[in-house]
Amino acid sequence: MTRRSCAIYATGIVCAHLLIVGIALVVAQVFQTMINSRLKQEITLTEKSQMFESWKNPPPPVYMEYYFFNVTNPEEFLAGGKASVKQIGPYTYREYRPRENVTFLENGTKVYALNPKSFVFVPEKSAGDPEVDIVRTVNIPFVAVMNELNSYSFYVRPMVSMYISSLGIEIFMTRTVHEILWGFKDPLLSKIRKLKPDVDEYFGLMWKKNGTHEGEFVFHTGEQNYLDYGKIDTWNGLRKMSWWSSNQSNMINGTDGAVFHPLIDRNELLYIFAADLCRSIHLAYVEDVEVKGIQAYRFAPPNDVLMNPKENPTNAGFCVPAGECLGTGVLKVSVCREGAPIVVSFPHFYQADPAYINAVDGLNPNKEEHETYLDLQPTTGVPIRACKRAQLNIILKRVPGFPKTKFINETIFPIMFVNETATIDDNSASQMRTLLLIVTLVSNFPLLIVGLGIILLLVLVVVFCRNRQKKNEVKRIDFTEAFHSFTTAKDDTAYTQVSDKLDDSSEKPANQPMKNGSYIAMSPVEAQKC
């Protein structure tokens, strides 16, 4: 057997083994199972992993953009007309949210943590100076007092109304953006504090929220089940809330939005507990997106999250008292925030009942600017881009005993909205791309084996065909050489004509008959000697 034949047989054997092994691995999904198992086991080592470090100190910068609705026609509104507002902002702050007091519990299956948040103003990302810019908006402390006195005797309210008017306090106030956000000493609250020392005389939408946390959280580490990674076990010691009117509405579901389990599927619903909304919400898959070269799934709250209970009965539990429900797109959260009748929605009443949008001039809801969404890398479950948008509103309506509200048409009045954004930084994105490349190569290793087997098979076919062709050429060459030898031998043989007359020196035999014609005799050119 020649070397060429040995090489062909060896290639065939290797090709067969590669195809058999590769196809078997593809069918059995050995490497995919190994990768999935590795991703699941990674959760059991969170304290040693980069994932855990990212959870403790989130690398992507988080920005809080505050937009305010400046009221342009307060007198017209108080006279019974439609309010008109103009959006101003953004006033952007960098948010820092490291986790502190991290303590593992129950053999590492749970982890306790606080999540204090601090804010630093970023002028280059802002539309103006919050300590200089003025905004006219609803006087929330005044509305809170009216709301509180609504349950008092009718004779008490006019007296309080006259006293407030004597202080020069109106339903609308004019303050700097910084004061409305971070707090100011309110004259009405200062008067009330003299009667009730437990009342804080300062008011601000973010008052006492800079450097503080939203509660004590205990999370699952995912050691027992990777699907539980990051899920909230308790919040302030509670496994469920008590503000709402149904057990389902009071459930604390999902994570805090910072992390999710790996191997996310498009068909699943992701749950987030939002402490500022006093409830859990769910997100559904929207589309595939790409962020800095990383493929991701976009999840967003579907329309049914804030849908009217008539259209989505599961939301009936968010009506407090039971049966007193608002329309689609708004949620009253004053049950968990004492004071004013606060209502939350998406910015500009996006996805809300058109009645709320048409009640105020200057609103223009659109998906691009006002949708909340979360872009998740499905293999690792890591958020690579997030955009949380929420609007703060207050209910303004007529309150008996307060003449200034006599002509007001009940309106859910927009105050401000926040756009909380975070995008993975370039360094983390590079590391993520490298990790995903390795995962892709390892998980597709069986396909690479099959591909290599197919390539060798093609090479084997080509070599085999060429080998057959060369053999045929050799046979043709041998036949040609044989034919050439034969023809050469014929060329070396001479044909000589013999005369019909005998040589004169020869005697004709007596018994030789005479015949007509010539005799042809074949004799070698060169005589051979015996």
SULTA-V878270 format. One line per field, one symbol per residue. ss: DSSP state (2 for helix, 1 for strand, 0 for the rest). psi: psi as a letter, one per 20 degrees, with the letter a starting at -180 (. if undefined). A space follows every 50 residues. Layout:
# SULTA-V878270
ss: ???
psi: ???
This chain:
# SULTA-V878270
ss: 00222222222222222222222222220222222222222222222202 22222200000111111111100222220000111111111111110001 11111000011111001111102220000000011111022222222220 00022222222222220000011111222222011022222222200000 01100000000100001111000002220001111001010000000000 10001000000000000001111100001111111111111001111111 00222200000022222200000000000111000000000111102220 00022222011000002222001111100001111111111111110000 00222000001111111111111002222222222222222220222222 22222222222222222222222222222222222222222000111100 000000000000000000111100000000
psi: prhggggggggggggggggggghghggilghghggghghhhhhikhiirh ghhhhgnphppppooppqoppimgghghjjapqpqppqaqoppppplqpr kppqqlkjiqpqqqmqpqpppnhijqiaohigpqppapnghghggghhih irqhhhghghghgghhikprhqqorqggghgiqrophghhghhhhnhipp iqqqhkpkiojrrjrpqpqpijhhohiipiqpgqokjqiqrjhrjqhghi qoqbajihrrqrlpqhiqppqpoohiikrqrqqqpgrprpoljpprppqq prhigkqphhhnhijhijoprphnqrapiqppjihjoqcqnppqrqqkkp jrphhhgiipqjqmpqghijqprpopohghjppipqoppqpprqpprpop inhijhjppppoppgrqqooqppprgghhghgggghgggggghjghhhgg ghggghggggggggghggghghhgghgggghghhgghhhhhippppppqi pqqhiqppqhjpqpqqaqppppqqgpppq.
